[in-house]
């Protein structure tokens, strides 16, 4: 199976960062590639773009969590590093959807699943996860679905 377009882009960016001697950027790209490689080893198959986006989405979530923890602890040096990593990882993600677009996806998923109560949340989130992966913060989507189904 050929490498995914996203993985090829990451490798090219890594080579460019090496040529430009951008050590911090190079370090973050290597972290991304290591996470992808780890997932490939764990699953014993090459990752496609959608699976790589899942890995990147997980890395973004980790960075957001770390960012808030470091900010609470007053560690501005670590906040700056986490923010840099967060911003760089975001460059490999598809464009984020607006709140209105997310609401439209939620409305369609609720209608398609025939959801009427909180018991149906799993069905709705299952549909949304594949279409919104990497394009929206799933924690925000989950809250919106919860509000819609409970209200």
C-alpha positions as CSV (number, residue, x, y, z in Angstrom):
1,X,0.0,0.0,0.0
2,X,1.5,3.4,-0.9
3,X,2.1,6.0,1.7
4,X,-0.7,8.5,2.3
5,X,-0.5,12.0,0.9
6,X,-0.4,13.4,4.5
7,X,2.5,11.2,5.5
8,X,4.4,12.1,2.3
9,X,3.8,15.8,3.2
10,X,5.1,15.3,6.7
11,X,8.2,13.6,5.5
12,X,8.9,16.4,3.0
13,X,8.3,19.0,5.7
14,X,10.7,17.1,8.0
15,X,13.4,17.2,5.2
16,X,12.8,20.9,4.7
17,X,13.0,21.6,8.4
18,X,16.4,19.7,8.5
19,X,17.7,21.8,5.6
20,X,16.5,25.0,7.2
21,X,17.9,23.9,10.6
22,X,14.5,24.6,12.3
23,X,15.2,22.4,15.3
24,X,11.9,23.0,17.1
25,X,9.8,22.4,14.0
26,X,11.8,19.3,13.2
27,X,11.3,18.0,16.7
28,X,7.5,18.3,16.5
29,X,7.3,16.7,13.0
30,X,9.4,13.8,14.3
31,X,7.0,13.4,17.2
32,X,4.1,13.3,14.7
33,X,5.8,10.7,12.5
34,X,6.8,8.7,15.6
35,X,3.1,8.6,16.7
36,X,2.0,7.5,13.3
37,X,4.7,4.8,13.1
38,X,3.7,3.6,16.6
39,X,0.1,3.2,15.5
40,X,1.3,1.4,12.3
41,X,3.3,-1.0,14.5
42,X,0.4,-1.5,16.9
43,X,-2.1,-2.3,14.1
44,X,0.4,-4.0,11.8
45,X,-0.8,-2.0,8.8
46,X,-0.1,1.3,7.1
47,X,-2.2,4.2,8.1
48,X,-4.3,6.1,5.6
49,X,-5.0,9.8,5.7
50,X,-8.2,9.3,7.8
51,X,-6.3,7.3,10.4
52,X,-3.5,9.7,10.5
53,X,-6.0,12.5,11.1
54,X,-7.2,10.5,14.1
55,X,-3.7,10.3,15.4
56,X,-3.2,14.1,14.9
57,X,-6.6,14.8,16.5
58,X,-5.5,12.8,19.6
59,X,-2.2,14.8,19.7
60,X,-4.1,18.0,19.5
61,X,-6.3,17.0,22.4
62,X,-3.2,16.1,24.5
63,X,-1.7,19.5,23.7
64,X,-4.8,21.4,24.7
65,X,-5.0,19.5,28.0
66,X,-1.3,20.1,28.7
67,X,-1.7,23.8,27.7
68,X,-4.4,24.4,30.3
69,X,-2.4,22.5,33.0
70,X,0.8,24.4,32.3
71,X,-1.1,27.7,32.3
72,X,-2.6,26.9,35.7
73,X,0.8,26.1,37.0
74,X,2.3,29.4,35.7
75,X,4.8,27.6,33.4
76,X,5.0,30.1,30.6
77,X,8.0,28.4,29.0
78,X,6.0,25.1,28.7
79,X,2.9,27.0,27.6
80,X,4.9,28.5,24.7
81,X,6.2,25.1,23.6
82,X,2.8,23.4,23.8
83,X,1.2,26.3,21.8
84,X,3.9,26.0,19.1
85,X,3.3,22.2,18.9
86,X,-0.5,22.8,18.8
87,X,-0.2,25.4,16.0
88,X,2.1,23.2,13.9
89,X,-0.1,20.1,14.3
90,X,-3.1,22.2,13.2
91,X,-1.4,23.0,9.9
92,X,-1.8,19.3,8.9
93,X,-5.5,19.2,9.8
94,X,-8.3,20.1,7.4
95,X,-10.0,23.5,7.9
96,X,-12.1,23.6,11.0
97,X,-15.8,23.9,10.5
98,X,-17.8,26.9,11.8
99,X,-20.4,26.5,14.6
100,X,-23.2,26.7,12.0
101,X,-21.7,23.9,9.9
102,X,-21.2,21.7,13.0
103,X,-24.9,22.4,14.0
104,X,-26.0,21.3,10.5
105,X,-24.0,18.0,10.7
106,X,-25.5,17.4,14.2
107,X,-29.1,18.1,12.9
108,X,-28.5,15.7,10.0
109,X,-27.0,13.0,12.2
110,X,-29.9,13.3,14.7
111,X,-32.4,13.0,11.9
112,X,-30.7,10.1,10.3
113,X,-30.4,8.2,13.5
114,X,-34.0,9.0,14.5
115,X,-32.6,10.1,17.8
116,X,-35.0,11.5,20.4
117,X,-33.3,11.0,23.8
118,X,-29.9,10.7,25.5
119,X,-30.0,6.9,24.9
120,X,-29.4,7.6,21.2
121,X,-26.3,9.7,21.8
122,X,-24.0,6.9,20.9
123,X,-25.6,6.4,17.5
124,X,-25.4,10.1,16.7
125,X,-21.8,10.5,17.9
126,X,-20.8,7.4,15.8
127,X,-22.1,9.0,12.7
128,X,-20.5,12.4,13.5
129,X,-17.1,11.0,14.4
130,X,-16.3,9.8,10.9
131,X,-17.4,13.0,9.1
132,X,-16.1,15.5,11.6
133,X,-12.8,13.9,12.6
134,X,-10.1,16.5,12.5
135,X,-12.5,19.2,11.4
136,X,-14.1,19.9,14.8
137,X,-13.2,19.5,18.5
138,X,-15.2,16.4,19.3
139,X,-15.6,17.5,23.0
140,X,-17.5,20.5,21.7
141,X,-19.5,18.4,19.3
142,X,-20.4,16.0,22.2
143,X,-21.6,18.9,24.4
144,X,-23.8,20.2,21.5
145,X,-25.3,16.8,20.8
146,X,-26.0,16.3,24.6
147,X,-27.7,19.7,24.7
148,X,-29.8,18.9,21.7
149,X,-30.9,15.5,22.9
150,X,-31.6,16.5,26.5
151,X,-33.4,19.8,25.6
